[in-house]
Every structure is written in C-alpha cells, then in structure tokens.
Amino acid sequence: MLIRLAAAGDDNAIWAIMEPILRAGETYTLPRDTDKNAALAYWRAAEHEVFVAEENGTIVGTYFLRANQKGSGGTLQTVDT
C-alpha cells in the first residue's frame, strides 16, 4: 500500500469513498445530502493536507491533516526553562 499526497486527478476516487460515508450520516458532521463539489471543497480546504491510500493502483482510502487549533495552538512550540 502506498500513502501519498492527493493529486487533482484523485477527486473522483475520493468522492467515491466519501459519498457512502456522508450518506450514512454516522461519521462526519456534513449534511447527508452534501453534493460532490461541496464535499470536495470541504475535504480539500486550504488548511487541509489531503492524502490517499493506494493499493495496486486503486485509491482505497483518504484522510487529511490539519492543525487542531488556530494560531499558536496549531503549531508545536518549545519552551526553554
């Protein structure tokens, strides 16, 4: 399995993974009727670093990383004592 940054051409595969999850309404707080464009806009927001999991050339998973907090809470800081 290869984990890599998502490319622009991965959107259809990402949507194919996201759509049944959104329709089930059990995981994400997005509305169940969110359309493809809105879902991908959320997933690919500027503050998200999107990855896909690829197995034998097929995308089988996706996730994104983002800061947990805004401002200084979103970065690792060290304190010298």
PLY file of the C-alpha trace (Angstrom):
ply
format ascii 1.0
element vertex 81
property float x
property float y
property float z
element edge 80
property int vertex1
property int vertex2
end_header
0.00 0.00 0.00
1.21 3.47 -0.91
0.24 6.54 1.12
0.74 9.73 -0.87
-0.43 13.31 -1.18
-3.66 13.52 -3.12
-3.39 14.85 -6.67
-6.03 16.83 -8.57
-6.88 13.74 -10.60
-7.86 11.84 -7.44
-11.10 13.74 -6.82
-13.45 11.13 -8.34
-11.86 8.36 -6.27
-12.01 10.49 -3.11
-15.69 11.22 -3.77
-16.40 7.52 -4.33
-15.03 6.87 -0.84
-16.69 9.88 0.81
-20.18 9.65 -0.67
-21.44 6.47 1.06
-19.94 7.68 4.35
-21.70 11.03 4.07
-24.99 9.44 3.06
-24.88 7.16 6.10
-24.57 10.23 8.33
-22.68 8.41 11.07
-19.16 9.80 10.86
-18.86 13.36 9.56
-20.92 16.36 10.61
-21.56 17.37 7.00
-25.18 17.15 5.86
-26.14 13.78 4.37
-27.17 15.45 1.11
-23.84 17.25 0.58
-23.04 17.17 -3.11
-19.73 16.18 -4.68
-18.45 19.73 -5.22
-19.23 20.85 -1.67
-17.76 17.69 -0.15
-14.54 18.00 -2.12
-14.30 21.71 -1.30
-14.52 20.80 2.39
-12.06 17.90 2.07
-9.57 19.93 0.03
-9.82 23.13 2.09
-6.64 25.21 2.08
-5.86 24.28 5.68
-6.11 20.52 4.94
-3.22 18.43 3.67
-5.00 15.60 1.85
-3.60 12.11 1.43
-4.80 8.96 -0.29
-4.03 5.30 0.29
-3.41 3.45 -2.96
-3.25 -0.31 -3.41
-2.37 -1.86 -6.76
-3.14 1.45 -8.50
-6.57 1.85 -6.86
-7.33 4.50 -4.25
-8.82 2.70 -1.26
-8.75 5.42 1.41
-8.28 9.11 2.08
-7.66 11.40 5.01
-6.44 14.90 5.73
-4.23 16.50 8.34
-4.87 19.92 9.81
-3.94 21.91 12.87
-6.07 21.04 15.90
-6.17 24.66 16.99
-5.85 28.05 15.32
-3.00 30.44 15.96
-0.20 29.31 18.26
-2.29 26.29 19.34
-1.86 24.83 15.84
1.92 24.66 15.95
4.41 22.77 18.02
6.20 25.11 20.38
9.14 24.52 22.67
9.80 26.33 25.89
13.27 26.75 27.30
13.43 26.67 31.08
0 1
1 2
2 3
3 4
4 5
5 6
6 7
7 8
8 9
9 10
10 11
11 12
12 13
13 14
14 15
15 16
16 17
17 18
18 19
19 20
20 21
21 22
22 23
23 24
24 25
25 26
26 27
27 28
28 29
29 30
30 31
31 32
32 33
33 34
34 35
35 36
36 37
37 38
38 39
39 40
40 41
41 42
42 43
43 44
44 45
45 46
46 47
47 48
48 49
49 50
50 51
51 52
52 53
53 54
54 55
55 56
56 57
57 58
58 59
59 60
60 61
61 62
62 63
63 64
64 65
65 66
66 67
67 68
68 69
69 70
70 71
71 72
72 73
73 74
74 75
75 76
76 77
77 78
78 79
79 80
